[in-house]
Amino acid sequence: MKLNGLVGLYRSMKNQGIDRYRFEYRHGRAMFDVFFFIDESPFILLFGAKGEAFSFEVEVETGFNINPTLCGNTYKELCRVIGLEYDPNSPFSPKYFFAQFNHNIPYSSSIKAKAEPHEIARYRNVEEEEDKIYFLGWRNNDLRGETVSEINLTKTKYLLGQKAYIRCNSKNISSCWTDDPAKAKKVQLPE
C-alpha cells in the first residue's frame, strides 16, 4: 500500500535537514503521536497512542510503500485503543486505518516539531536506564580506557538515530542521559 501523503512531508524534512519528525493523528477515540524516521533504512513510522501503553512500528519501503497487515496482538490492541467493538459481519481493516492516516499526513514539516529523544522514549522500549530519557551529552570512552556498551549503542540508535549510532560505534563514544528535564541538552553529533 502506497502512502502518497508521506511524499510532501519527506521532501520538506529533507529540505530542512530534519531526520526525525513528530505529528499527531486522531483515529476513533485515540490520539496518536506519529514519528517519521527517515534516517533509518527502510524508513520507519512509529505510532504511539497517547495515554496508553501501546505503540507499533511500520516499515516504509522504497516508493513510500507499507505492508498494511498487523500481527494479531497489535491488531487487537489497535482496535481497543481506537474504541472498536468486535463485529464478525464488519471486521476492522488495518488498510482502512492507514488509508485514513494517509489523508491526514501533514504536507510540510516545521523545525519546531522535530522529534526529541524524550518524546520517542515514551513509545520505544529502552533497556538502559529507562527512566533517563533526556539527552545530557557525550562521553569519550577512549579517554577513560573503556568501551561503549551494546546496550548504550542500542539506546543511542533508538532515541537519536542511525547517524548518532554509527558515530558512537566508530568513535567509542557513549550517549549520556538524565531523568531531569531541566538538565536536558540540545543534541549535536559528537566530533
C-alpha positions in Angstrom: 0.0 0.0 0.0 1.4 3.4 -1.0 1.3 6.3 1.4 1.4 9.2 -1.0 0.9 11.6 1.9 4.4 11.0 3.0 6.0 12.3 -0.2 5.5 16.0 0.6 6.4 15.6 4.2 9.6 13.7 3.2 10.7 16.5 0.8 10.0 19.1 3.4 12.0 17.2 6.0 14.9 16.8 3.6 14.9 20.5 2.7 15.1 21.5 6.4 17.6 18.8 7.4 15.1 17.0 9.7 15.7 13.2 10.1 13.0 12.6 12.7 9.6 14.3 12.8 6.6 14.1 15.1 3.0 14.9 14.4 -0.4 14.0 15.8 -3.1 11.8 14.2 -6.6 11.1 15.6 -8.5 7.9 14.7 -11.6 7.0 16.6 -11.2 7.8 20.3 -7.4 7.6 20.1 -4.8 10.3 19.6 -1.5 9.1 18.3 1.9 10.7 18.3 3.3 9.6 15.0 7.0 9.7 14.3 8.5 9.6 10.8 12.1 8.5 10.8 13.9 9.0 7.5 17.4 8.3 9.0 16.7 4.5 9.1 16.5 2.1 6.1 13.8 1.3 5.5 12.1 4.5 6.8 10.0 3.9 10.0 6.6 5.2 11.1 6.2 4.8 14.9 2.6 5.2 16.1 2.2 5.8 19.9 -1.2 6.0 21.4 -1.3 8.9 23.9 -2.3 7.9 27.4 -2.0 4.2 26.5 0.8 1.7 26.8 0.6 0.9 23.1 2.8 1.6 20.2 3.7 -0.1 16.9 6.1 0.5 14.1 5.6 0.2 10.3 8.5 0.0 7.8 8.2 2.4 4.9 9.9 0.8 1.9 11.1 2.5 -1.3 8.3 4.4 -3.0 6.6 5.1 0.4 5.0 1.6 0.4 4.0 -0.2 3.5 2.6 -3.6 4.4 -0.8 -2.7 6.0 -1.0 -6.1 7.8 -0.7 -6.1 11.6 0.1 -9.1 13.7 -2.7 -10.4 15.9 -1.8 -8.7 19.2 -1.1 -5.3 17.5 -4.4 -5.6 15.6 -6.3 -6.3 18.8 -4.7 -3.5 20.7 -5.2 -1.0 17.9 -8.9 -1.9 17.8 -9.1 -1.5 21.6 -7.4 2.0 21.7 -9.5 3.4 18.8 -12.6 2.1 20.5 -13.9 -0.6 18.2 -16.1 -3.5 19.3 -15.7 -6.8 17.5 -18.2 -7.2 14.7 -17.8 -10.5 12.8 -20.0 -9.1 10.0 -17.8 -6.0 9.6 -14.3 -6.7 10.7 -11.9 -3.7 11.0 -9.2 -3.5 8.3 -5.8 -2.0 9.1 -5.8 -1.0 5.5 -8.6 1.4 6.3 -6.7 2.8 9.2 -3.7 3.5 7.0 -5.8 5.0 4.2 -7.4 7.4 6.7 -3.9 8.2 8.1 -2.6 8.8 4.6 -5.2 11.6 4.2 -4.1 13.3 7.4 -0.3 13.4 7.0 1.0 17.0 7.1 2.3 18.1 3.7 5.2 20.1 5.2 7.4 19.9 8.3 8.3 22.6 10.9 11.6 22.6 12.7 9.5 23.1 15.9 8.1 19.6 15.6 11.4 17.8 15.1 11.1 14.7 17.2 13.0 14.9 20.5 14.6 11.9 22.2 12.4 12.0 25.3 9.3 12.0 23.1 10.4 8.9 21.2 11.3 7.2 24.5 7.7 7.1 25.6 7.0 4.6 22.8 10.2 2.7 22.2 11.4 0.2 24.8 14.8 1.3 26.1 16.6 -1.2 28.4 19.4 1.0 29.6 18.3 3.3 32.4 14.8 3.5 31.1 13.9 6.5 33.4 16.8 8.6 31.9 15.3 9.8 28.6 16.7 13.4 28.4 19.9 13.8 26.5 22.8 15.1 28.6 25.9 14.8 26.4 28.6 12.5 25.2 31.4 10.5 26.9 34.6 9.7 25.1 35.4 6.2 26.3 38.9 6.2 24.9 39.8 8.9 27.5 38.6 6.6 30.3 40.1 3.3 28.9 36.5 1.9 28.5 34.4 0.6 25.6 30.9 1.8 24.7 28.4 -0.9 25.6 26.0 -2.5 23.2 23.0 -1.5 25.4 24.1 2.1 25.2 24.5 1.9 21.4 21.0 0.5 21.2 19.6 3.3 23.3 21.5 5.8 21.1 20.1 4.3 17.9 16.5 4.1 19.2 16.4 7.7 20.6 18.9 9.6 18.5 19.0 7.7 15.2 21.3 5.9 12.8 23.8 8.7 12.3 24.5 9.0 16.1 24.7 5.2 16.4 27.3 4.9 13.6 29.3 7.8 15.0 29.3 6.5 18.6 30.1 2.9 17.5 33.0 4.0 15.3 34.5 6.6 17.8 33.8 4.6 21.0 31.5 7.3 22.4 28.6 6.8 24.8 25.5 8.9 24.9 24.7 10.2 28.4 21.2 10.7 29.8 19.4 12.2 32.7 15.9 11.9 34.3 15.8 15.6 34.9 14.3 17.6 32.0 15.9 20.8 33.3 19.3 19.3 32.6 18.5 18.3 29.0 20.8 19.5 26.3 20.3 20.1 22.6 21.6 17.1 20.6 24.6 17.7 18.3 26.5 14.8 17.0 29.9 14.2 18.6 33.1 15.1 16.7 
